[in-house]
Amino acid sequence: KTWIAKADLHNDSSPLSVGTLTFTQANVVGSPVRVTGTLTNLEPNTRYHGFHVHMFALPDDIWDCSQAGAHWNPYETTHGGRNDPTERRHVGDLGNIWYLFYIVSSGSLSY
């Protein structure tokens, strides 16, 4: 069995969708989570865009991420980067991206 979750992405407090992500993981202890997705409508070359998973989902009409709780942190660790071991970071922090163009970008990562 494989677990699948999908997320519609928004900049904080904006109803404009900036893309979608799909999270997949095999139902095997310790298997990685694969994140694939497509990004659109981000301002290019302006700044890094941080990606993180919050504790709670939001209703379709609320886009304020402060209403979604803290970043997912089941091990109660300190804040860290994507390349830090899970013992030293929030596993809900997925890292930063730099968006280069006004075009659709797609890609994938494994955690």
Secondary structure, 3 states (H helix, E strand, C coil): CEEEEEEEEECCCCCCEEEEEEEEEECCCCCCCEEEEEECCCCCCCCEEEEECECCCCCCCCCCHHHHCCECCCCCCCCCCCCCCHHHCCCCEEEEEECCCCCCEEEEEEC
